[in-house]
Amino acid sequence: MPLVRRTVLGAAAALALALSTSASSAADPAELRLDWATYNPLSLLLKERGYLEEALKPRGIKVRWVQSLGSNKALEFLNAGAIDIGSTAGAAALVARINGNPIKAVYAFSRPEWTALVTRKDTGITKPADLKGKRVAVTRGTDPHIFLIRALQGAGLTEKDAKLLLLQHPDGRTALDRGDVDAWAGLDPMMAAAEIENGDVLFFRDAAANTWGVLDVREAFAKDNPDLVRTVIAAYERVRAEALKDPAALRNALVAATKLPEPVVARQLERTDLSQPSVGATQAEAIRAAGIALQQAGVIAADVNVPAAVDGLIDPAFNPQAGR
């Protein structure tokens, strides 16, 4: 076979292989895996109404929902590739990214005051300084954990000054109820339930120290499937608009998922702002402040460039826009 012909045929074969590989890498995944969480009420409404299933059915993509009990679990699932998109607190996502979890924050599902320090009304604990030597339940790697660290730091204490009992959020509330711990770094809706049902006291609150609720996506997934990320955000925007128009629908979805009384759910939602879904400078500022505090407390290594890490986490490329 002449050299020219062999070269042309070889190039054609190489091009065919490249096109085949490209087509394969660009093919839709068989399923989209994302989480639902009681600290992300919009996820409950989205799961209930089936808008993602509706949008992806023509493409043959199934939707698999996985429950996250806290930011730490969502981040574990993301890091293991068990889900593609997960719900976390912004500061928890930052710490995870610094520790090598390749994620991007692409959407703000809420601006909540979802954590505070909680105690029983008979403990005599009234301020973070009172936690010295006390037993405190906390879920490591979550916004309540970060909130606790910052509260202790403000009182001139560290985690080592208290006796931390590492439990998932629901178990933390149970431990407080039983008297196994003196305080709990709470998370809604369990925190609202403790407040209303047991008369537990939110003895330290700081709304500004609660970092945003964000959707995180695995970087590789976002790179390979940007249209699917936009489809998820569009579905979130649909239920967010419905929730703002009809708050009762969101309340009912949360009641159905948590089996909690309506007054408890109402308390959680009155502390939840759904009006600012785009990620950018506002979220970055809150997460950066938390990151600097954690670095000062020794949780983040001194040589980490926290502002650069925040910039690497926040990705506004998928922000919802009018007309998109």
N, C-alpha and C positions, 0 to 999 in steps of 0.2 A: 504494500500500500504506500503510495507517495507520502512523503513527509508532511506536505501541506495538508493533504486530506486527513492524515492521522491527527495533526494538530487541531484542525477544525472540529473533527469528530470528538477529540478529547476535550476541547473547550466546550462543545455542546453538552457533553456528558457532565462536565463539571458544573455548567450553568443549570442543567436540569436537577443535579443533586442539590445545588444551592437553593433553587426555587422550592424544591421538595422540603428541605430543612426549614426554610423560611415559613412555608405554609404550615408545617407541623408546629413550629414554635408559636405561630400566630393563631393556631386553632383554639377554639373555645375550650376551657376546661369542662370536665363532665359535671362538676358541681361547684357552687360557690359556698364557702363555709364562713359563717360569721356568728358572732355571739349575741345572746340576749342577756340582760342583767337588770336586776331590780333597781340599781343605781343609775340606769339609763332608761327612763320610762318610755322614750320614743321607740326603743328597740322592741318593747312589748307591744306597742300599738302596730308597729310595722309587721311583726311576726303574726299578730292576730288578723290583720287585714289582707295579708298575702300579696301585697303589691309587688314585691320582688319576684315571687313565683310567677305572677302574671306577666311581668316584663320579660322574664328569661325563658318562659315556656316555649316561645317560637324558636328559640335558639337551641332548645334541647338541653338547657343547663338546669340541673336540680339545685335546690337551695337546702343546705343543712344548717340547722340552728343548734348552737352549743351554749349551755348556760355558763356564765362566768360568775363566780361567787365574790370576786374582788379583782382589782387591777392586777394583783400578783398572778391570779389564775389566767386572766386574759393574756398577760404577757408571756406566761409559760406556754400557753397554747400557740401563740404567735411564733415564739422562738423555736418551738418544736415542729412548726408547719402544720399543726392540727387545725388551725383556722387561718383564714386569709385576712380578715378584718375583725378587730376587737375593740371593746370599750374600756377605756382606762382614764385615770386622772392624768393631767398633763405632767405633773412632777414625777409621778411613777414611771411614765413613759420616758422621761428624760434620763432617769437613773438607769433604766433598762437599756436604753440606747448607748449610754456611756459604758455599760458593762458588756456591750457587744451584740445586743439584740437589734437586728437591722430593720427598724421600723420607721415610718413617717406618720406624723399626725396630720390628717387631711380634712377634718371636719370637727366642729364643736357642737356636740349634741346638747350641752347645757352649760350654764354658768351657775353652779350650785353652791349653797352652803350645806354641804352634805356631811360634814364632819365637825365634831366638837369633842371636848373631854367630858365624860359622863361619870357620875357617881350616884350612889343611893343617898337618899335624903338624910340618913342617920350617920354618915361617916365623918362628918365634920370637915370634909375636904372642900375648900372654897376657892383655891387658886393652884396653879401649877407647882408652886414651891412646896405645897403640902404633899406632893407625890414622892418626896424624898423617903426612901425606904419602904414605899408602898408597893403593893402588887397591882400591876396594870395589864389588862388584856389588850392585845394589839395584833393586827394582821400585817406582818412584815411586807414591805415593798408596795404599800398602798398609800393613798393620800392621808388617811387617818394616822398611819405610822409617821409620815413626814410631818403632819400637823403636830403630833406628840413631840417629836424631836425639836421642832421649832419652839413649842410652848415651854419645854424644859430649858432650852437654850436661853429663852427670854428671862427665865427665873434663875439663871446662873447654874443650871444643872445639866447633866448629860443622861443618856440612856442608862449608864452604869449606876446612877444614883437611885433609880427605881428598879423594881423587880418585875421584868417584863415576862408575861406569859403569852407565848405565840399561839394564837388561835385564829380560825377564820371568823369573819364578822358575826354570823349568827351565834357561834359558840362563845364569842366574847360577851355578847349580851346575856347569854345563859349563865356564864361564869359570874357576871356581876349580880344577876338575880339570886344566885345560890350563895353569894357571899364568898366565893372562891377568890375573888379579886376585889380590890378597893375602888378601882376605877377602870374605865374602858375608853379607848380611843374609838368613838362610835362612828357608824355610817348609817345613813338613811337607806331604806325605811325602818331598819331595826332600831335605830336611834329614836325616831319619832314614836315607835311603839313603846320603847322603854319609858319615854317621857310621858306619854299619855296614859298607858296602861298601868305602869308601876309608880308613877310620880317621881321617876329618876330625874336628877338635876343635871342640866348642861352647865357645868360650873365654869367652863372656859370656852368662849366663842370668839372667833375672829374670821369674819366672812372673807376678808381679803387674803387670808392665808389658805383658803380652799382653792386649789388650782382647778382649772377648767376640766369638764368632762369632754374627752376627745375620742374620735375614732382613729385608731392606728391601723395601718396596712403594712404588710410585709413589703419591703422595697422591691424584691424580685417580682412579686405579684403585681404591684403597681406599674412596674416597667413593662411587663408582658401583657397586662390586661387593663390599660388605662380606661377603656370604655366601660369595663365592668365596675371599676371604682366610681366612675361618674354615674352609672346606673344606680348603684347603692346610695350615693349621695342624693340623687334625684328622688329616690323613693323615700329617703329620710326627710327631704324637704316637703314631700307630699304630706306625710303624716305630721310633720311639725306645723304646717299651715293649718291642718285640720285640728290639731291640738290647741292651737292659739284661738281658733274660731269656736271650738267646742271643748272647753276644758273638762267637761264631764266625761267625754270619751276617753281621755287619757287617764282620768281618775278611775274609771271603771276597768280599764285594761290593767292598771296597777293593782287594783283590788283583786281582780281575777287571778293574777299571777302570784301574788303574795299571800292571798287569803287573809289579809289584814283588814281590820275594820276601816270603814270609810274615813273617820276622823283622823286616823293615823296617816293614811295616804294623803289626805288633804294637807296635813302638817308638812309632809315631805314636799309636796308640790308647791306650797306657798314659799318654800325656800329654794325653788328651782326656776331659773330664768332661761327661757327657750328662745330669746329674741336675737341672739348673735351667733349665727352658725358658721360664719367664715373664720378661718384661722389666719393669724397674722401678728401684727405688733402687739396687740392687746394681750393675747394669750402668751406670746413670747415674754413679755414683761413679767407676768405673774409667775411663769415657770422659771424664768431666770432668777427672780428673787428667791424662790424656793431652793433652786440649785445652789446659789451662793450661800444661803443659810446652812444647807446640808454640807457644803464644803467646809465652812467654818466649824461645823460640828464634827468633822472628820469622817462623815459618811461617804463623801465623794473625795477622791484623792486630791491632794494639793496641787498636783501638776496638770490637772484637767482644765482645759479652757472651757468653762461653763457657757459663756455667751456663744462660742462657736458650736458647742454641742446643741444648744437650743436652736441655733440657725439651721443645723443639720436635721433637727427633728421636725420643725414646722415646715409644711409644704403647702403653700397657698395655690398651687397649680390647679387644684380640683375644686376651688371655692365655688359655691353656687352663685350664679349671676342671672339677673333678669334676662329672659329671652333665650337662655341656653337650652 
